[in-house]
Amino acid sequence: MSFLDDIATAEVVEEKINILIFGQSGVGKTTFAGSGPNNGEKVLILSIEDGLRSIAKEGNKTQIKRINTWGEMLEAAEYIEQHPHQWDWVVIDSVSHMQEKLIWSDIVERGIARNPERKEYSTRQLQEYNEAKNMFMNILERFMSSDANIIMIALSEVSEDQEGDSYVHPNIAGQKGGLAQWLVSRCNLVGLLRFGKIADKQGKMRLVRQLEFKSRPGASIKDQTSLFSKPITQPTLAKLADKLAAETPKTTQEDAENKKEA
């Protein structure tokens, strides 16, 4: 095999995608995760928090893997690395809860094993914060570096910037917002799921859910695909997937060669 054997033109290169969706509690983030194409047939949710009742309905084929320990999260990452195409979408619900429920529980448990006199909720050590940061970054890097399409769910938080202006961002603890900024920088799409008002056909305002990606002041969101200039109203994962698929048609190497010969 020579260096040139696996070179392809840009028109036939298909890239996986990493997506971060954040929003306040109760806005419907898990509902979104459980609304994939074909009734979620090729969607896997790694469920770290409760709240699956919203997607528990007849005909929903979304697959659920409950993650209760850090060890189970490591097993999930390894499996996805080895089988990235078993599902069209792998959803981590949520990275916010993963920090406290999995990472810190593991750190504290190991700390108590070393020092039985330590209380579960005693003061956390400086080196433990650094360990928690590394655990968070390393596990998500493994998922995002795999060939699987990854969606990460997070809670939202409102803070003030240096000018005193409010902005909404993913609620991820660590480095005074630096860990959240790192995750945003690693994603192709970062969306805010929120409630908004739109006018119906009679001109009456009604409350709907909206998912916005287009960068704007006051929100840590972005769209590297340039596909989402407007919010998705009453968003579903199926709508998002259809939009991505429609705008990025698949072209095989054979198709490209035939086109070149013509």
DOBA-668144 format. One record per residue (C-alpha): x, y, z; residue in three letters. Coordinates in Angstrom, 2 decimals. Layout:
BEGIN
ATOM    east   north      up rest
ATOM       X       Y       Z  ALA
...
//
This chain:
BEGIN
ATOM    east   north      up rest
ATOM    0.00    0.00    0.00  MET
ATOM    1.42    3.35   -1.06  SER
ATOM    0.93    6.75    0.48  PHE
ATOM   -1.52    7.78   -2.28  LEU
ATOM   -3.82    4.75   -2.07  ASP
ATOM   -6.22    6.15    0.54  ASP
ATOM   -6.35    9.77   -0.65  ILE
ATOM   -9.84   10.96   -1.63  ALA
ATOM  -11.23   14.23   -2.91  THR
ATOM  -13.15   16.42   -0.49  ALA
ATOM  -16.45   15.58   -2.19  GLU
ATOM  -16.25   11.94   -1.03  VAL
ATOM  -14.98   12.54    2.50  VAL
ATOM  -17.63   11.86    5.14  GLU
ATOM  -16.98   13.27    8.58  GLU
ATOM  -18.52   12.16   11.84  LYS
ATOM  -19.98   14.91   14.00  ILE
ATOM  -19.82   15.92   17.66  ASN
ATOM  -22.79   17.85   19.04  ILE
ATOM  -23.43   19.49   22.41  LEU
ATOM  -27.03   20.33   23.36  ILE
ATOM  -27.68   22.28   26.57  PHE
ATOM  -30.74   23.73   28.24  GLY
ATOM  -32.52   24.23   31.53  GLN
ATOM  -34.02   21.35   33.47  SER
ATOM  -37.38   20.29   32.06  GLY
ATOM  -36.95   21.87   28.62  VAL
ATOM  -36.95   18.47   26.90  GLY
ATOM  -33.33   17.48   26.35  LYS
ATOM  -33.93   13.78   27.02  THR
ATOM  -37.10   13.93   24.93  THR
ATOM  -34.97   15.28   22.08  PHE
ATOM  -32.45   12.46   22.52  ALA
ATOM  -35.24    9.89   22.31  GLY
ATOM  -36.74   11.28   19.09  SER
ATOM  -34.35    9.85   16.51  GLY
ATOM  -35.10    8.75   12.94  PRO
ATOM  -37.21    5.59   12.49  ASN
ATOM  -38.46    5.80   16.07  ASN
ATOM  -34.90    5.87   17.39  GLY
ATOM  -34.02    2.48   15.92  GLU
ATOM  -30.32    3.36   15.54  LYS
ATOM  -29.93    5.59   18.61  VAL
ATOM  -28.17    4.63   21.84  LEU
ATOM  -28.58    6.74   24.97  ILE
ATOM  -25.98    6.34   27.69  LEU
ATOM  -28.26    7.38   30.56  SER
ATOM  -26.47    8.77   33.60  ILE
ATOM  -29.43   10.60   35.10  GLU
ATOM  -33.08    9.73   35.68  ASP
ATOM  -35.84   11.18   33.56  GLY
ATOM  -36.41    8.54   30.89  LEU
ATOM  -40.15    8.59   31.49  ARG
ATOM  -40.49   11.30   28.83  SER
ATOM  -39.44    8.89   26.07  ILE
ATOM  -41.10    5.75   27.44  ALA
ATOM  -43.83    5.18   24.89  LYS
ATOM  -45.01    2.38   22.65  GLU
ATOM  -43.05    2.09   19.42  GLY
ATOM  -39.98    3.99   20.61  ASN
ATOM  -37.01    1.79   19.62  LYS
ATOM  -34.33    4.01   21.19  THR
ATOM  -31.85    1.81   23.03  GLN
ATOM  -30.95    2.71   26.60  ILE
ATOM  -27.83    1.77   28.52  LYS
ATOM  -27.93    2.94   32.13  ARG
ATOM  -24.54    4.07   33.41  ILE
ATOM  -24.26    3.94   37.20  ASN
ATOM  -20.50    3.82   37.82  THR
ATOM  -17.32    5.27   36.38  TRP
ATOM  -16.22    1.77   35.44  GLY
ATOM  -19.35    1.34   33.31  GLU
ATOM  -18.61    4.65   31.58  MET
ATOM  -15.11    3.44   30.70  LEU
ATOM  -16.60    0.21   29.33  GLU
ATOM  -19.03    2.24   27.20  ALA
ATOM  -16.22    4.35   25.74  ALA
ATOM  -14.21    1.26   24.85  GLU
ATOM  -17.21   -0.38   23.18  TYR
ATOM  -18.03    2.70   21.10  ILE
ATOM  -14.39    2.99   20.04  GLU
ATOM  -14.49   -0.61   18.82  GLN
ATOM  -18.02   -0.50   17.33  HIS
ATOM  -18.53    3.12   16.16  PRO
ATOM  -21.10    2.30   13.47  HIS
ATOM  -23.41    0.04   15.46  GLN
ATOM  -25.64    3.08   16.06  TRP
ATOM  -26.17    6.21   13.97  ASP
ATOM  -26.16    8.34   17.12  TRP
ATOM  -24.68    7.84   20.58  VAL
ATOM  -26.10   10.23   23.20  VAL
ATOM  -24.48   10.92   26.57  ILE
ATOM  -27.21   12.12   28.93  ASP
ATOM  -25.79   14.06   30.59  SER
ATOM  -22.22   15.28   30.87  VAL
ATOM  -23.29   17.62   33.68  SER
ATOM  -24.48   14.71   35.82  HIS
ATOM  -21.48   12.64   34.78  MET
ATOM  -19.22   14.98   36.72  GLN
ATOM  -20.92   14.57   40.08  GLU
ATOM  -22.56   11.16   39.85  LYS
ATOM  -19.71    9.26   38.19  LEU
ATOM  -16.43   11.16   38.37  ILE
ATOM  -16.61   12.62   41.87  TRP
ATOM  -18.23    9.50   43.26  SER
ATOM  -15.29    7.49   41.93  ASP
ATOM  -12.70    9.93   43.29  ILE
ATOM  -14.32   10.06   46.74  VAL
ATOM  -14.75    6.28   46.87  GLU
ATOM  -11.06    5.77   46.13  ARG
ATOM  -10.17    8.48   48.65  GLY
ATOM  -12.14    6.72   51.40  ILE
ATOM  -10.46    3.43   50.50  ALA
ATOM   -7.08    5.08   51.09  ARG
ATOM   -8.25    6.89   54.22  ASN
ATOM  -11.22    5.18   55.96  PRO
ATOM  -11.57    8.13   58.34  GLU
ATOM  -12.44   10.46   55.49  ARG
ATOM  -16.09   11.43   55.32  LYS
ATOM  -17.91   11.12   52.00  GLU
ATOM  -18.68   14.83   51.78  TYR
ATOM  -15.46   16.14   53.30  SER
ATOM  -13.50   18.95   51.68  THR
ATOM  -12.25   18.01   48.24  ARG
ATOM   -8.51   18.22   47.74  GLN
ATOM   -6.85   20.46   45.15  LEU
ATOM   -5.27   17.51   43.36  GLN
ATOM   -8.68   15.86   43.18  GLU
ATOM  -10.09   18.79   41.22  TYR
ATOM   -7.28   18.35   38.72  ASN
ATOM   -7.97   14.62   38.57  GLU
ATOM  -11.68   15.27   38.00  ALA
ATOM  -10.84   17.65   35.14  LYS
ATOM   -8.57   15.10   33.50  ASN
ATOM  -11.12   12.31   33.87  MET
ATOM  -13.81   14.49   32.29  PHE
ATOM  -11.66   15.57   29.36  MET
ATOM  -10.15   12.15   28.71  ASN
ATOM  -13.44   10.23   28.63  ILE
ATOM  -15.17   12.73   26.36  LEU
ATOM  -12.12   12.93   24.11  GLU
ATOM  -12.36    9.17   23.64  ARG
ATOM  -15.99    9.43   22.53  PHE
ATOM  -15.42   12.46   20.32  MET
ATOM  -12.32   10.96   18.70  SER
ATOM  -14.17    7.79   17.79  SER
ATOM  -15.88    7.39   14.41  ASP
ATOM  -19.33    7.50   16.04  ALA
ATOM  -21.67   10.47   15.85  ASN
ATOM  -21.79   11.79   19.41  ILE
ATOM  -24.41   13.98   21.07  ILE
ATOM  -23.68   15.27   24.57  MET
ATOM  -26.46   16.66   26.75  ILE
ATOM  -25.82   19.28   29.45  ALA
ATOM  -27.72   21.58   31.77  LEU
ATOM  -27.53   25.31   31.16  SER
ATOM  -26.30   28.09   33.41  GLU
ATOM  -26.44   31.87   33.21  VAL
ATOM  -23.31   33.87   34.14  SER
ATOM  -21.93   37.37   33.65  GLU
ATOM  -18.99   38.17   31.41  ASP
ATOM  -16.25   40.70   32.20  GLN
ATOM  -18.46   43.54   30.96  GLU
ATOM  -21.29   42.48   33.26  GLY
ATOM  -23.49   41.15   30.47  ASP
ATOM  -25.39   37.92   31.03  SER
ATOM  -24.84   34.90   28.83  TYR
ATOM  -26.09   31.32   28.88  VAL
ATOM  -23.64   28.44   28.61  HIS
ATOM  -23.32   24.72   29.39  PRO
ATOM  -23.34   24.00   33.12  ASN
ATOM  -20.01   22.20   33.40  ILE
ATOM  -17.96   22.74   36.54  ALA
ATOM  -14.23   23.33   36.33  GLY
ATOM  -11.59   25.98   35.74  GLN
ATOM  -14.04   28.86   36.17  LYS
ATOM  -15.83   28.01   32.95  GLY
ATOM  -12.71   26.83   31.16  GLY
ATOM  -13.85   23.21   31.00  LEU
ATOM  -17.13   24.24   29.39  ALA
ATOM  -15.24   26.36   26.87  GLN
ATOM  -12.98   23.42   26.06  TRP
ATOM  -15.97   21.19   25.32  LEU
ATOM  -17.62   23.87   23.17  VAL
ATOM  -14.40   24.21   21.18  SER
ATOM  -14.31   20.46   20.50  ARG
ATOM  -17.82   20.26   19.03  CYS
ATOM  -19.05   20.92   15.50  ASN
ATOM  -22.47   22.02   16.71  LEU
ATOM  -23.37   23.55   20.07  VAL
ATOM  -27.05   24.23   20.55  GLY
ATOM  -29.27   25.87   23.15  LEU
ATOM  -32.62   24.16   23.69  LEU
ATOM  -35.05   26.69   25.10  ARG
ATOM  -38.66   27.79   25.22  PHE
ATOM  -39.69   30.54   22.81  GLY
ATOM  -42.83   32.16   21.49  LYS
ATOM  -44.02   32.14   17.88  ILE
ATOM  -47.20   33.34   16.21  ALA
ATOM  -49.62   30.72   14.89  ASP
ATOM  -51.74   31.11   11.74  LYS
ATOM  -54.27   33.17   13.69  GLN
ATOM  -51.56   35.50   14.94  GLY
ATOM  -51.74   34.22   18.50  LYS
ATOM  -48.48   33.68   20.35  MET
ATOM  -47.81   30.16   21.56  ARG
ATOM  -45.00   28.64   23.57  LEU
ATOM  -42.76   26.18   21.72  VAL
ATOM  -39.41   24.53   22.16  ARG
ATOM  -36.63   25.83   19.94  GLN
ATOM  -33.11   24.60   19.30  LEU
ATOM  -30.70   27.25   18.09  GLU
ATOM  -27.13   26.86   16.86  PHE
ATOM  -26.32   30.13   15.09  LYS
ATOM  -23.75   32.13   17.04  SER
ATOM  -25.12   35.23   18.80  ARG
ATOM  -24.25   37.43   21.77  PRO
ATOM  -25.47   36.11   25.08  GLY
ATOM  -25.16   32.40   24.31  ALA
ATOM  -22.27   29.93   23.99  SER
ATOM  -23.56   28.31   20.80  ILE
ATOM  -22.00   27.69   17.39  LYS
ATOM  -22.58   26.11   14.01  ASP
ATOM  -19.51   24.98   12.12  GLN
ATOM  -21.74   23.44    9.44  THR
ATOM  -23.41   26.77    8.55  SER
ATOM  -26.67   24.84    8.07  LEU
ATOM  -28.75   26.23   10.90  PHE
ATOM  -29.32   29.93   10.31  SER
ATOM  -32.72   29.65   12.02  LYS
ATOM  -33.76   27.78   15.16  PRO
ATOM  -35.42   24.38   14.79  ILE
ATOM  -38.95   24.71   16.17  THR
ATOM  -40.28   21.74   18.15  GLN
ATOM  -36.93   20.02   17.51  PRO
ATOM  -36.39   16.29   17.28  THR
ATOM  -33.25   14.31   16.64  LEU
ATOM  -34.93   13.07   13.46  ALA
ATOM  -35.29   16.66   12.19  LYS
ATOM  -31.66   17.41   13.00  LEU
ATOM  -30.42   14.22   11.33  ALA
ATOM  -32.54   14.86    8.23  ASP
ATOM  -31.14   18.38    7.91  LYS
ATOM  -27.56   17.16    8.18  LEU
ATOM  -28.17   14.31    5.73  ALA
ATOM  -29.94   16.51    3.18  ALA
ATOM  -27.17   19.09    3.12  GLU
ATOM  -24.31   16.59    3.03  THR
ATOM  -25.21   14.03    0.34  PRO
ATOM  -23.16   10.87    0.31  LYS
ATOM  -20.92   10.36   -2.70  THR
ATOM  -18.93    7.18   -3.20  THR
ATOM  -15.43    7.05   -4.59  GLN
ATOM  -16.84    5.18   -7.62  GLU
ATOM  -19.38    7.98   -8.23  ASP
ATOM  -16.59   10.54   -8.13  ALA
ATOM  -14.47    8.59  -10.60  GLU
ATOM  -17.39    8.13  -13.00  ASN
ATOM  -18.08   11.86  -12.81  LYS
ATOM  -14.43   12.60  -13.55  LYS
ATOM  -14.43   10.28  -16.58  GLU
ATOM  -17.59   11.88  -17.94  ALA
//
